Amino acid sequence: MKNYQIDPRYKVSNREALIGIGLAIINFVWWYGFAYGLGGQPVEEYQFIFGLPAWFFYSCVLGFLVMSAVVFVVVRLFFTEVPFESEGMEEDQ
């Protein structure tokens, strides 16, 4: 019977994938909250920022800038370099 050992790279990639999913959910909640929260009123009552409706500015423009900064910080702090080669892993055949 062969004794299989799980490659430690899978643990790292699984954690980073979950972080990516969390960031996508945060981005969607941000976008949805501002787009439908501020955009759910009559057009005559809209406020404008730089010529754009406030709901669009906060959900799309500011949301993009904030999420870009958050993704940059998360990648720098929580993601690690993983080699593609399987050095040190003994393969039983």
MORA-V210559 format. One record per residue. RES is the residue in one letter. SS is DSSP state (~ for helix, > for strand, _ for the rest). PHI is phi in degrees with one decimal (NA if undefined). OMEGA is omega in radians with two decimals (* if undefined). Layout:
res = {RES & RES}
ss = {SS & SS}
phi = {PHI & PHI}
omega = {OMEGA & OMEGA}
//
This chain:
res = {M & K & N & Y & Q & I & D & P & R & Y & K & V & S & N & R & E & A & L & I & G & I & G & L & A & I & I & N & F & V & W & W & Y & G & F & A & Y & G & L & G & G & Q & P & V & E & E & Y & Q & F & I & F & G & L & P & A & W & F & F & Y & S & C & V & L & G & F & L & V & M & S & A & V & V & F & V & V & V & R & L & F & F & T & E & V & P & F & E & S & E & G & M & E & E & D & Q}
ss = {_ & _ & _ & _ & _ & _ & _ & ~ & ~ & ~ & ~ & ~ & ~ & ~ & ~ & ~ & ~ & ~ & ~ & ~ & ~ & ~ & ~ & ~ & ~ & ~ & ~ & ~ & ~ & ~ & ~ & ~ & ~ & ~ & ~ & ~ & ~ & ~ & _ & _ & _ & _ & ~ & ~ & ~ & _ & _ & > & > & _ & _ & > & > & ~ & ~ & ~ & ~ & ~ & ~ & ~ & ~ & ~ & ~ & ~ & ~ & ~ & ~ & ~ & ~ & ~ & ~ & ~ & ~ & ~ & ~ & ~ & ~ & ~ & _ & _ & _ & _ & _ & _ & _ & _ & _ & _ & _ & _ & _ & _ & _}
phi = {NA & -84.6 & -100.3 & -89.9 & -112.2 & -73.8 & -64.0 & -63.3 & -65.2 & -66.2 & -64.2 & -65.4 & -67.3 & -65.6 & -61.8 & -68.3 & -66.0 & -64.4 & -62.4 & -62.5 & -64.8 & -61.0 & -64.8 & -64.4 & -66.1 & -60.7 & -62.1 & -64.7 & -62.5 & -58.1 & -61.6 & -62.7 & -60.6 & -76.7 & -65.7 & -92.7 & -71.8 & -89.3 & -90.4 & -90.4 & -114.3 & -60.3 & -59.9 & -64.7 & -96.8 & -64.6 & -100.5 & -120.3 & -127.1 & 53.9 & 81.8 & -108.0 & -58.5 & -57.0 & -63.1 & -70.8 & -60.2 & -70.7 & -79.5 & -100.3 & -77.4 & -66.7 & -60.2 & -62.0 & -64.8 & -64.8 & -67.6 & -62.2 & -66.1 & -63.9 & -63.4 & -58.7 & -65.4 & -63.5 & -64.4 & -66.4 & -91.4 & -112.6 & -92.1 & -123.7 & -75.9 & -120.7 & -72.3 & -80.9 & -73.5 & -101.3 & -65.3 & 84.4 & -92.3 & -88.9 & -101.7 & -92.1 & -120.4}
omega = {-3.11 & 3.09 & -3.12 & 3.08 & -3.13 & 3.14 & -3.12 & 3.10 & 3.13 & 3.11 & 3.13 & -3.11 & 3.09 & 3.11 & -3.13 & 3.08 & 3.10 & 3.06 & 3.11 & 3.09 & 3.10 & 3.11 & 3.11 & 3.11 & 3.10 & 3.12 & 3.14 & 3.14 & 3.08 & -3.09 & -3.10 & -3.12 & -3.14 & -3.08 & -3.11 & 3.09 & 3.13 & -3.08 & -3.09 & -3.14 & 3.11 & -3.08 & -3.13 & -3.11 & -3.14 & 2.96 & -3.08 & 3.08 & -3.09 & 3.11 & 3.12 & 3.03 & -3.07 & -3.13 & 3.13 & 3.14 & -3.10 & -3.08 & -3.04 & -3.06 & -3.13 & 3.10 & 3.10 & -3.12 & 3.14 & -3.11 & 3.07 & 3.11 & -3.14 & 3.13 & 3.11 & -3.12 & -3.12 & 3.13 & -3.14 & -3.05 & -2.94 & -3.13 & -3.12 & 3.10 & -3.13 & 3.12 & 3.11 & -3.13 & 3.13 & 3.11 & 3.11 & 3.11 & 3.12 & -3.14 & 3.07 & 3.12 & *}
//
